[in-house]
């Protein structure tokens, strides 16, 4: 297990590194310029997620050196995450077509799922319907990468969501007795917390696609790996992610219903309407953390512990969150 000193060093490295990168971005005008669909009103440095991406890759190297991860799986994770971060960085500053970005994401997701199948779920490869499950897993990864991009639209919200989900997920791994896995979400939460210092309660820099896509990939990967320990743990991770999953999905469906251009940038997510209503981003961010910790985490624990069924837990956890999302009129 990594020492407390390692976690503190990673937090400080992420925090100090983000501050240095912010000065660099301001100097060279690497800015996000507000437009009619923005939730901010002045130019803001972007791409700060590259710092916690680098810190997390260093953390993975430390885990490899302690023989807590197999070398092939380390290579796959690092390669996939660097590719996702790189296309996000390019999109932040130069721009990529949606088709090219999606194609690369599908290829990376397919590589991850195939590697998962071989190195984590080898016992299930001969089960009927395994191809269909692998397809769903790849789509889940691609959707998670993109929805964190969609949901990263106000100060601190993506960072707060990632930290609370990772800490809750690490607790689920601990309760499950899977201590080798819990270090990964703890490390991700730590490096994002260093960035959060500059991103909340009032953002001084944005993580950009380089950070949001990276987070989305790992949150989905942790969720899929949790399935190794059973359906209950997998559903526990799904419950923890309810706020982002429901807001992004229901907004997309609403825009389909209202016949709006799905490829056009917009600010019609429920969390964006909430920020417009309350005029303070930190209120919405604090609300998301409150829902995650006080509502979703207890249901995730009850499901993981077997106190209630996975289906009932998902239903009870998701329905009130879905009602809250609808109350803020997503997609309109």
N, C-alpha and C positions, 0 to 999 in steps of 0.2 A: 504494500500500500504506500502511496506517495505521502511524504511528510507534510505537516502543516506549513512548514517553511516554503515548500514548493508551491502550495496554493497561494500563500501571501505574495510570493515572488511573481507568480503569474498575474495576480490581480494588479500589483503595482506596475508590472511591465505593460499590461494592457492600458491602464489608466495613464501612465506617463507617456507611453507610445502614442496614444490617441491625442494627447495634448500637443505633442511634437508634430504629428501628422496634421492637426488642425492649423498650426502656424504655417506649415508647408502649403496646405490647400488655399489658405487665405493669400499667401504671397503669390502663388501662381494662378490665382483665380479659378480654382477647381470648385465651382459653386453650383448649387441648385438654385436656379432662378425661378421665383414664384410666377405662377400663371393662374388662369381662372379656375383651374381644378386643384390648386394647391391649398393646403391647410396652414401654410405659413405665409408671412407678408414681406419678408426681406430675404435677400440672398443668403444662403447658408452653405458652409463647406460640406461636401459629401464624400462618400467613399471611405469613411472612418472605420468601417467594418474590416478593412484589410488588416488592421492592427490586431484585433482579437482573432482573426483567422490565423495569422502568423503565430500568435501565442498558443493557440490550440494545437497547431501542428507541432510546435516544440513540445507541448505537453504529451502528445502522442508518442513522440520520440523518446521521452523520458519513461513512458510506460513500456515501450519496446525494450529499452535498456534493462528494465527490471523484469523482463520476461513475463509480463502480464498480458501480452497480446502476441498472437502468432505472426511471424514475419509476413506470410502471404496476405493475411487479413489487414495488417498494417499498410502494406503497399496498396491494396485495393482502396482502403478508406482514404488514404492521403491523396492518391491519384484522383479519385472521384471528387473529393472535396476541393482540391486545387483547381480542377477543371471548372466546377460550378462557380467557385469564387472568381476565377479568371474571366469567364464570360460575363459575370456580373460586373466586374471592374471595367471591362471594355464597354459594356452597355451604359455604365454610369457616365463615361467621359467621351465616348465616340458614338455609341449607338449601334445596335444590331437589329436586324429584322426579326420580327416575332417568330417567323418560320425557322430561321437558322438557330435561334436561341432554343426553341422548343425541340428541334431535331437533336441538338447536342444534349439537352437534358434527358431526352428519351434514351439516347445511347448510354449515357452515364447511369441512368436508373436501371437499364437492362443489365449492364455489367455488374452493378451492385447486387441485384436480385439473383443473378446467376452465381455470383460468389457466395451470397448468403446460402443459396441452395446447396452448394458443394461443401462449405466449411461450417455451416451452422445447422442446416436442416437436412443433412445427408440421409437421415433415416426415413425421411418422408418422400424421397425422390420417386419412389415407385408407387405412390398412392394414386388412385384414380383422380383425375381432375387437377393434378399438380400444375399442368401448363396453365390452366385457367387461374389458379392461385398466384402463379408467378406473374401473369399479366396484370392481375389486380394490384399486386405489390408494386410493380413498376409504375403503374398509373398513380398509385398512392404517393409514391416518391415524387413524381413530377408535379402532382397537384400540391403537395406540401411545399416544394421549392417555390412555386409561384404564389401560393396563397400568403406566405410570409411577406412576399414582395407587395402583394395587394394590401395587406394589413399594416404595413409599415408606413403609415401616413400622418401620424401625429407624434408629438414629443414622447419618447420613451416607451411607446406601447409594445413594439416588437421585442425590445430588450426585457421589459417587465414580464411579458408573456413567456419568453424563453426561460428566464431565470426561475419563475415560479413553477413552470411545467417541469424543468429539469430537476429542481429540488424535490418536487413532489414525486417525480418518477424515480429519483434516487432512493427516496424513502420506501417506495413500493418494492424496489429491488432488495433493499435491506430486509423488509418484512418477509420477502420471499426466500431470503437466505442466499441470494445471488450477489455476494459481495464483490466478485471480480468485475461485474458489470456496472455497479453503482458509481465507480470512480469516473466513468466517461461523462454522464450528465453533470456530475459535480464539477468537473473541470470546465465543461462548456459554460455552466452557470458562472463560474469564477471569472473567466476571461470576459464574458459579456458584462458582468458587474463592473469591471474596470472601465469599460466603454460607457456604461450607464451614468457614471459620474459626470460625463460631458453631454449627456443626452436627456437628463431629467433632473428637476421638474421642468426646466426650460432648456430646450436643445441648443447647444452651441456647435454641434456637428451632427450630420446624419450618417447612418451606417451605409446607406446605398444598397444597390442590388448585390454588391459583392458580399455584404454581411447578411442580408435577409435571405438570399438563396442558400447560403452556407448553413444558416441556422435551420431553415426549412428542411434541408436534406438530412441533417443529423437528428432532428426531432423525429422525422419519419423513420429513420434508420433505427433509432432507439426503440420506437414503437414496434417495428417489425421484429427486431431481435428479442423483444420481450415475449413474443409468441413462442419462443423456444421453451419457456417455463409454463406455457399453458394459456388457454383462452382467457382466463380471468385476469392475468397480468396484462395481456395484450389489450383487453377492454378497459383496464384501469388506465393505461396510457391514452386510449381514445377519449376517455372521460375527461382527463386532465386538459386535453386540447379542445374541448367543446366550444369555447368562446370563439377562437379563430376559425375552426372548421365550420361552425354554423354561420357566422357572419359572412365569411367569404363565399360559402356555397349558396346560402339563401339570397345574397346580393346578386350573384351570377344568375340564379334562377329567376329572380325578379326582373333583372334586365332583359332576360330572354322573353319574359311575359310581356314587358312593356315595349318589346321590339327595338331595343337600343343596340347600338354598335358595341359588341363585346370586346373588340380590339382597341376601342377608344379609351384613353385615360379618363377617370372620373373621380368624384369625391362623394359617392352615394352609399358608401358602406354605413352600417348602423353606428359604428364607433365614430365615424366622421360627422354624422348627423348629431350624435351626442355631444361631440366637441363643439359644434356650432351652437347647440342649444345652451350649453353651460359656459361657453366662452373661455374655458380653461382646460388645457390638455391634461394637466395633472389629475384632475378629478376623474376623467375617463380612465386614465392609466391606473389610478388607485382603485377604481371600481372593478377593473379587470382582475387585479391582484386579489381583491376581496372575494370576487366570485370564485376564482381558482382555489383559494385557500379555505374559504368558509363553506362553500357549497360543493364544488367538484371533487376536491381532495378527499373529503369524508366518504363520498360515494365510491371513489376509486379504491379506497382502503377497504370498504365493506365488500366490494366485489372481489378484490384480491384475497381477502381473508375467507371468502366463501360464505359470508353472512347473508348475502343476497345473491341471486343469480346474475350472470353477466347481462342478460337481456333486460331484466328489471332495473338493474343499476344504470344502464345506458339510457333507458326510457325516463327514469326519474331524474337523472342528471341533465339530460338534454332538453326535455320539454320546457321547463321554465326559462332556460337560456334562449331557446328558439322563440318563445313568447316575447322575451325582452328584445331580441333582435327585431322581430316584426313590429314591436311598439315604436321603434325608431325609423320605421318605413324604409328598409333597405332598397336600393335600386331606383328610388324616385328622385 
